Amino acid sequence: MIEHGHRLPDILDYTLAQVRGFVAATARSDAARDARLLSLVAIGTRGDARHLDQTLDRLTNHAHLRPHQ
């Protein structure tokens, strides 16, 4: 949970229900991130160079235009 922005002092004050909810939310977030990563790996291993370059350009532009997201 700390990796997702929760501070330890705050976590220690959470109820069990809150901990369970936040853990479930972070698990969903991690699963979505892993799915995106797997998709990118598949593009990189199966795609042709042109599609790989396009995908890399989109990701790079997104990272530079909106680094806070």
Backbone bond lengths (Angstrom), bond angles and torsions (degrees), N, CA, C in turn:
res aa  C-N    CA-C-N  psi(-1)  N-CA   C-N-CA  omega(-1)  CA-C   N-CA-C  phi
1 M - - - 1.441 - - 1.526 110.84 -
2 I 1.312 116.01 -32.37 1.460 119.83 179.13 1.522 110.46 -62.08
3 E 1.323 116.35 -38.28 1.466 120.95 178.23 1.526 111.57 -60.28
4 H 1.312 116.78 -23.87 1.466 121.51 -178.96 1.528 112.23 -99.74
5 G 1.334 117.35 14.85 1.449 120.59 171.19 1.516 116.38 103.27
6 H 1.313 117.92 -0.50 1.461 119.81 178.30 1.529 108.80 -82.02
7 R 1.317 115.61 135.38 1.458 120.34 177.98 1.526 109.10 -88.71
8 L 1.334 116.75 143.72 1.453 121.26 -178.39 1.526 112.95 -54.63
9 P 1.339 119.41 -44.93 1.468 117.89 178.68 1.534 112.84 -59.29
10 D 1.334 115.97 -34.51 1.463 119.58 177.76 1.525 111.02 -69.77
11 I 1.319 116.36 -43.48 1.462 121.30 -179.35 1.526 110.57 -58.92
12 L 1.307 116.53 -40.18 1.464 120.51 -178.69 1.526 112.41 -64.04
13 D 1.328 116.73 -21.73 1.466 120.92 178.70 1.529 113.39 -95.98
14 Y 1.325 118.55 -4.74 1.466 121.09 179.82 1.526 110.27 -70.01
15 T 1.317 114.75 148.54 1.462 119.28 171.54 1.519 108.59 -76.54
16 L 1.312 116.87 166.31 1.459 120.67 178.07 1.531 110.61 -60.24
17 A 1.319 116.84 -40.01 1.467 120.36 178.54 1.528 111.01 -62.89
18 Q 1.326 116.68 -40.55 1.467 119.77 177.76 1.521 110.94 -64.72
19 V 1.314 117.61 -43.84 1.467 120.95 178.94 1.523 109.53 -59.75
20 R 1.322 116.27 -47.09 1.474 119.33 179.58 1.526 111.19 -60.48
21 G 1.315 117.30 -41.58 1.462 120.68 179.41 1.517 112.37 -65.43
22 F 1.329 116.23 -45.55 1.461 119.48 179.90 1.528 111.58 -67.36
23 V 1.321 117.16 -37.69 1.468 120.03 177.99 1.527 109.81 -64.45
24 A 1.320 117.10 -41.82 1.473 120.19 178.26 1.528 110.55 -63.63
25 A 1.323 116.83 -41.64 1.465 120.52 179.53 1.528 111.12 -64.92
26 T 1.318 117.19 -41.74 1.463 119.27 179.43 1.522 110.80 -68.82
27 A 1.325 117.58 -33.87 1.470 120.43 176.77 1.527 110.33 -64.60
28 R 1.349 116.95 -41.49 1.473 119.72 177.30 1.523 110.86 -64.37
29 S 1.319 116.26 -41.93 1.464 120.51 179.08 1.526 110.87 -62.92
30 D 1.314 116.80 -43.79 1.467 120.96 178.64 1.527 110.92 -64.32
31 A 1.333 117.29 -40.26 1.461 120.49 179.50 1.530 110.93 -64.58
32 A 1.333 116.86 -40.40 1.469 120.20 178.13 1.522 110.47 -64.58
33 R 1.336 116.80 -42.24 1.471 120.71 177.56 1.525 110.60 -61.70
34 D 1.337 116.39 -44.22 1.463 120.19 179.97 1.525 111.58 -64.06
35 A 1.331 117.35 -37.35 1.462 120.83 177.96 1.529 110.67 -64.30
36 R 1.332 116.06 -41.72 1.476 119.35 177.49 1.519 110.74 -64.14
37 L 1.320 116.51 -41.78 1.460 120.59 179.14 1.530 110.97 -63.10
38 L 1.317 116.73 -43.92 1.457 120.32 178.32 1.524 110.86 -61.56
39 S 1.310 116.80 -39.45 1.463 120.84 177.49 1.524 110.68 -62.09
40 L 1.323 116.51 -42.94 1.467 119.98 178.85 1.523 111.50 -65.47
41 V 1.315 116.79 -39.22 1.465 120.12 177.71 1.528 109.66 -62.96
42 A 1.322 116.52 -42.76 1.465 119.87 178.98 1.521 111.10 -62.53
43 I 1.329 117.42 -42.20 1.465 120.61 177.37 1.524 109.76 -60.75
44 G 1.326 115.38 -43.32 1.463 119.71 -178.21 1.512 113.62 -66.46
45 T 1.322 117.26 -33.69 1.462 119.53 -176.83 1.519 113.19 -88.66
46 R 1.339 117.24 -28.20 1.461 119.75 -175.82 1.514 113.74 -108.62
47 G 1.313 115.94 -22.23 1.453 119.08 -174.34 1.509 112.74 -78.00
48 D 1.335 114.22 161.18 1.457 117.57 175.04 1.527 108.94 -82.22
49 A 1.292 115.85 167.74 1.463 121.61 -173.47 1.525 111.97 -60.03
50 R 1.326 117.56 -36.00 1.470 120.85 -178.16 1.527 110.58 -64.31
51 H 1.337 117.11 -45.68 1.462 120.35 179.65 1.528 111.15 -67.82
52 L 1.301 116.17 -36.46 1.459 120.00 177.74 1.521 110.30 -64.24
53 D 1.318 117.06 -43.67 1.466 121.03 177.82 1.525 111.32 -62.64
54 Q 1.331 117.66 -41.50 1.464 121.35 178.63 1.528 110.97 -62.75
55 T 1.313 116.13 -44.37 1.461 120.49 -179.76 1.517 110.36 -64.77
56 L 1.316 117.32 -43.64 1.457 121.40 178.55 1.522 110.93 -62.36
57 D 1.329 117.17 -42.30 1.463 120.94 178.07 1.526 111.21 -61.44
58 R 1.334 117.49 -44.11 1.473 120.67 179.11 1.523 111.08 -62.18
59 L 1.318 116.57 -44.25 1.467 120.04 -179.52 1.516 111.45 -65.95
60 T 1.322 116.34 -41.48 1.464 120.67 179.45 1.521 110.21 -64.74
61 N 1.325 117.07 -44.08 1.468 120.39 178.34 1.522 110.57 -62.23
62 H 1.299 117.25 -43.26 1.462 121.22 179.41 1.525 110.63 -62.61
63 A 1.306 117.24 -41.90 1.467 121.23 -179.25 1.527 111.01 -65.69
64 H 1.317 117.40 -36.43 1.455 119.94 -177.52 1.526 112.49 -83.77
65 L 1.309 116.89 -30.75 1.463 119.34 -178.99 1.515 112.46 -80.33
66 R 1.335 116.50 -34.82 1.470 120.50 -176.90 1.530 110.16 -135.12
67 P 1.325 117.46 67.92 1.464 119.38 -176.71 1.517 113.96 -65.79
68 H 1.334 118.54 -18.23 1.458 121.20 -178.37 1.519 113.53 -81.58
69 Q 1.320 118.26 -6.07 1.471 120.44 -178.61 1.484 111.47 -102.30
